[in-house]
């Protein structure tokens, strides 16, 4: 079965300054690695559509969505928080990033693809229902999950988030939605300084101390995520795929390597094959050490390909 790669040139036009770590070079580093590894040739390529206002408003307040459209500049930059700004191309990039996950869901639900990876930016998992933050404007993975619930009428969706930062936005949006099981690991204490307390039975937050490496990460996944996923029996798995816990990424202090991302992807795929007809949609979140990012995404995709 085919694996789809979803992206769009608009996502490379969003820029927040030459020294900002969330840069267009992230996408090109991934694409270069996929070409050099030969993966590019075996993936089905799709252009990300623009997410609709209806799709966005399933997870974001309509007033917030309207404010992003109104703030989008014709020139220069507009800062939404100390880390997140918009240039004249950002609105379309953000709409494409959210639309990519919607398309990924439609591709796997229709059987055209078994899995999809969305090579898009800006990332999304920090965006709350009414707030942009942490480089994120719309919560891409949440938009895809809500689209699945509304349009495809699934009853059990799992979101896996292995970014080094807690996905506070995804938790905020699905705090009262037991149809969505959220399993996450993240460095703590660390930005955004959330996720350390139990907030709901369907949210499995596992904080990791600085310096955590492969063995502890894998043990945590086995003991915390896998039993909950087995009990939940998800019909679709979405992945907030952040690769900034890699040892080469100096934005944080976890010590994972690309083999860890391949391993956790295989574990997720085993669950998906068992309960979800193999259906997985993954979307890029963090990852700022460019060489490591490209290698990690390649490892992730190789694991999805089996």
C-alpha positions as CSV (number, residue, x, y, z in Angstrom):
1,X,0.0,0.0,0.0
2,X,1.2,3.5,-0.8
3,X,2.6,6.0,1.6
4,X,1.7,9.6,0.7
5,X,3.9,12.7,1.2
6,X,1.9,15.9,1.5
7,X,3.5,19.3,1.2
8,X,3.2,22.6,-0.7
9,X,5.6,25.4,-1.8
10,X,3.6,27.9,0.2
11,X,4.9,26.3,3.4
12,X,8.4,27.4,2.5
13,X,7.4,31.1,2.1
14,X,6.5,31.6,5.8
15,X,9.5,33.1,7.4
16,X,10.0,34.7,10.9
17,X,13.5,36.1,10.5
18,X,16.9,34.9,9.4
19,X,17.9,33.7,12.9
20,X,14.6,32.0,13.8
21,X,15.0,28.2,14.2
22,X,11.6,27.4,12.7
23,X,12.9,28.2,9.2
24,X,12.1,27.2,5.6
25,X,15.4,25.3,5.5
26,X,13.7,22.6,7.7
27,X,11.5,21.5,4.7
28,X,14.4,21.5,2.2
29,X,16.6,19.5,4.7
30,X,13.9,16.8,4.8
31,X,13.3,16.9,1.0
32,X,17.1,16.6,0.3
33,X,17.3,13.6,2.6
34,X,14.4,11.9,1.0
35,X,15.9,12.4,-2.4
36,X,19.4,11.2,-1.4
37,X,18.0,8.1,0.4
38,X,15.8,7.2,-2.5
39,X,12.6,7.5,-0.5
40,X,11.3,10.3,-2.6
41,X,10.8,7.9,-5.5
42,X,8.6,5.4,-3.6
43,X,6.2,8.0,-2.0
44,X,3.1,9.3,-3.6
45,X,3.3,13.1,-3.7
46,X,0.3,15.4,-3.1
47,X,-0.1,19.2,-2.8
48,X,-1.7,20.3,0.5
49,X,-5.0,22.0,0.0
50,X,-6.1,25.1,2.0
51,X,-8.0,24.2,5.1
52,X,-11.5,25.7,5.1
53,X,-12.9,28.0,7.8
54,X,-15.3,25.3,8.8
55,X,-12.5,22.8,9.3
56,X,-10.5,25.3,11.4
57,X,-13.6,26.3,13.5
58,X,-14.1,22.8,14.7
59,X,-11.1,23.2,16.9
60,X,-10.5,27.0,17.1
61,X,-12.9,29.8,18.2
62,X,-14.3,31.5,15.1
63,X,-13.2,34.8,16.6
64,X,-9.6,33.5,16.8
65,X,-9.7,32.3,13.2
66,X,-11.1,35.6,12.0
67,X,-8.4,37.5,13.9
68,X,-5.6,35.5,12.2
69,X,-7.1,36.4,8.8
70,X,-7.4,40.1,9.9
71,X,-3.8,40.2,11.2
72,X,-2.2,38.7,8.1
73,X,0.1,41.5,6.8
74,X,0.4,42.7,3.2
75,X,4.0,43.5,4.0
76,X,6.5,43.2,6.9
77,X,5.8,41.1,9.9
78,X,3.1,40.9,12.6
79,X,4.1,39.2,15.9
80,X,1.4,37.0,17.5
81,X,3.5,36.1,20.6
82,X,7.2,36.5,21.4
83,X,8.1,33.5,19.3
84,X,5.5,33.5,16.5
85,X,4.9,36.0,13.7
86,X,3.3,36.3,10.3
87,X,4.8,37.6,7.1
88,X,2.7,38.1,3.9
89,X,2.8,34.4,3.1
90,X,2.1,32.9,6.5
91,X,-1.6,32.7,6.3
92,X,-1.5,30.5,3.3
93,X,1.3,28.4,4.7
94,X,-0.8,27.9,7.9
95,X,-3.9,27.0,5.9
96,X,-1.9,24.5,3.8
97,X,-0.4,23.0,6.9
98,X,-3.8,22.3,8.4
99,X,-5.2,21.3,5.1
100,X,-2.5,18.7,4.6
101,X,-3.6,16.7,7.6
102,X,-7.2,16.9,6.4
103,X,-6.1,15.5,3.0
104,X,-4.0,12.8,4.8
105,X,-7.0,11.7,6.7
106,X,-9.1,11.5,3.5
107,X,-6.4,9.5,1.7
108,X,-6.1,6.9,4.4
109,X,-9.8,6.7,5.1
110,X,-10.5,6.2,1.4
111,X,-7.9,3.5,1.1
112,X,-5.8,5.4,-1.4
113,X,-2.9,5.4,1.1
114,X,-2.1,3.3,4.1
115,X,-0.2,6.2,5.7
116,X,0.7,9.8,5.0
117,X,3.4,12.2,6.2
118,X,2.7,15.9,6.1
119,X,6.0,17.8,5.4
120,X,4.5,21.2,6.3
121,X,5.1,24.3,8.4
122,X,4.2,26.2,10.5
123,X,3.8,23.4,13.1
124,X,0.7,23.2,15.2
125,X,0.6,21.4,18.5
126,X,1.1,24.5,20.7
127,X,-1.9,26.4,19.1
128,X,-4.8,26.4,21.6
129,X,-8.4,26.9,20.7
130,X,-8.0,30.7,20.9
131,X,-4.3,31.4,20.9
132,X,-1.2,31.1,18.7
133,X,2.1,30.3,20.5
134,X,5.3,28.4,20.2
135,X,5.7,28.9,16.4
136,X,2.2,27.5,15.9
137,X,-0.9,29.3,14.4
138,X,-3.5,26.6,13.7
139,X,-3.4,23.2,15.4
140,X,-2.9,21.0,12.3
141,X,-3.2,17.6,13.9
142,X,-6.3,18.7,15.9
143,X,-7.9,20.0,12.7
144,X,-7.3,16.6,11.1
145,X,-8.7,14.7,14.2
146,X,-11.8,16.9,14.3
147,X,-12.3,16.4,10.5
148,X,-12.1,12.6,11.1
149,X,-14.7,12.7,13.9
150,X,-17.1,14.9,11.9
151,X,-16.7,13.7,8.3
152,X,-15.7,10.0,8.7
153,X,-17.5,9.5,12.0
154,X,-14.9,7.4,13.7
155,X,-15.3,6.8,17.4
156,X,-11.7,6.3,18.6
157,X,-8.8,8.4,17.4
158,X,-5.3,8.3,19.0
159,X,-2.9,11.2,18.8
160,X,0.7,10.3,19.5
161,X,3.0,13.3,20.2
162,X,6.8,12.6,20.7
163,X,7.9,16.2,20.2
164,X,10.3,17.4,22.9
165,X,7.8,20.1,24.0
166,X,4.4,19.3,25.5
167,X,1.5,19.7,23.0
168,X,-0.4,22.0,25.2
169,X,-2.7,23.1,22.3
170,X,-3.8,19.6,21.5
171,X,-4.5,18.9,25.1
172,X,-6.4,22.2,25.4
173,X,-8.6,21.4,22.4
174,X,-9.4,17.7,23.3
175,X,-9.5,18.0,27.1
176,X,-13.2,17.2,27.0
177,X,-13.2,14.8,24.1
178,X,-12.8,11.2,25.2
179,X,-13.1,9.9,21.6
180,X,-9.5,11.2,21.2
181,X,-6.7,9.5,23.2
182,X,-3.7,11.7,23.5
183,X,-0.4,10.0,24.4
184,X,2.7,12.3,24.7
185,X,6.3,12.4,25.9
186,X,8.1,15.6,26.4
187,X,11.0,17.2,28.4
188,X,9.9,18.7,31.7
189,X,10.3,21.2,33.2
190,X,10.6,22.9,29.9
191,X,8.5,25.2,27.5
192,X,5.5,25.5,27.6
193,X,5.7,24.3,31.2
194,X,2.5,22.3,31.0
195,X,1.6,18.6,31.0
196,X,2.9,17.5,34.3
197,X,-0.5,17.0,36.0
198,X,-3.2,14.5,35.1
199,X,-6.1,16.4,33.5
200,X,-8.3,13.6,32.0
201,X,-8.3,9.8,31.7
202,X,-7.9,10.0,28.0
203,X,-4.7,12.1,28.1
204,X,-1.5,10.3,28.8
205,X,1.2,12.8,29.6
206,X,4.7,11.3,30.4
207,X,7.2,14.1,31.4
208,X,10.9,13.2,30.8
209,X,13.8,14.7,32.7
210,X,16.6,16.5,30.9
211,X,19.2,13.9,29.8
212,X,16.7,11.1,29.1
213,X,18.0,8.9,26.4
214,X,17.0,5.9,24.3
215,X,16.5,3.2,27.0
216,X,14.3,5.4,29.3
217,X,12.3,6.7,26.4
218,X,11.5,3.2,25.1
219,X,10.7,1.9,28.5
220,X,8.3,4.8,29.0
221,X,6.5,4.1,25.7
222,X,6.2,0.4,26.5
223,X,4.9,0.9,30.0
224,X,2.7,4.0,29.5
225,X,1.6,4.3,25.8
226,X,1.2,0.8,24.5
227,X,-1.1,-0.6,27.2
228,X,-3.4,2.4,26.8
229,X,-3.4,2.2,23.0
230,X,-4.1,-1.6,23.2
231,X,-7.1,-0.9,25.5
232,X,-8.4,2.0,23.4
233,X,-8.2,0.1,20.1
234,X,-7.9,3.3,17.9
235,X,-9.5,3.3,14.4
236,X,-7.0,5.9,13.2
237,X,-3.6,7.1,14.6
238,X,-2.4,10.7,14.1
239,X,1.2,11.6,15.0
240,X,2.5,15.0,16.0
241,X,6.0,14.1,14.7
242,X,8.5,16.4,16.4
243,X,12.2,15.4,16.1
244,X,13.7,18.0,18.5
245,X,14.4,15.4,21.2
246,X,17.3,14.3,19.1
247,X,20.7,14.5,20.8
248,X,22.0,16.9,18.1
249,X,19.2,19.4,18.6
250,X,20.4,22.0,21.0
251,X,16.9,23.5,21.5
252,X,16.4,20.9,24.3
253,X,18.2,18.3,26.4
254,X,16.9,14.9,25.5
255,X,19.2,12.4,23.9
256,X,17.2,10.4,21.3
257,X,18.7,9.2,18.0
258,X,17.1,8.4,14.7
259,X,16.8,4.7,15.6
260,X,14.5,5.7,18.5
261,X,12.1,7.4,16.0
262,X,12.2,4.3,13.8
263,X,11.5,2.1,16.8
264,X,8.6,4.1,18.1
265,X,7.1,4.4,14.6
266,X,7.2,0.6,14.3
267,X,5.5,0.3,17.7
268,X,2.8,2.7,16.5
269,X,2.4,0.9,13.2
270,X,1.9,-2.4,15.0
271,X,-1.1,-0.9,16.9
272,X,-2.4,0.7,13.7
273,X,-2.1,-2.6,11.8
274,X,-4.0,-4.4,14.6
275,X,-6.9,-2.0,15.2
276,X,-6.9,0.8,12.5
277,X,-6.4,-1.0,9.2
278,X,-2.8,0.4,9.2
279,X,-4.2,4.0,9.0
280,X,-1.6,6.6,10.2
281,X,-1.3,10.3,9.4
282,X,1.9,12.0,10.6
283,X,2.6,15.7,10.6
284,X,5.8,17.6,11.2
285,X,6.1,19.5,14.4
286,X,9.6,20.4,15.8
287,X,13.1,19.5,14.8
288,X,15.7,22.2,14.3
289,X,19.1,20.5,13.8
290,X,18.8,20.2,10.0
291,X,20.9,17.2,9.3
292,X,19.4,15.2,12.2
293,X,15.9,16.3,11.2
294,X,16.3,14.9,7.7
295,X,17.7,11.6,9.0
296,X,14.9,11.3,11.6
297,X,12.2,11.9,9.0
298,X,13.8,9.3,6.7
299,X,13.9,6.8,9.6
300,X,10.2,7.6,10.4
301,X,9.1,7.0,6.8
302,X,11.1,3.9,6.4
303,X,9.4,2.5,9.5
304,X,6.0,3.5,8.1
305,X,6.9,1.7,4.8
306,X,7.8,-1.4,6.9
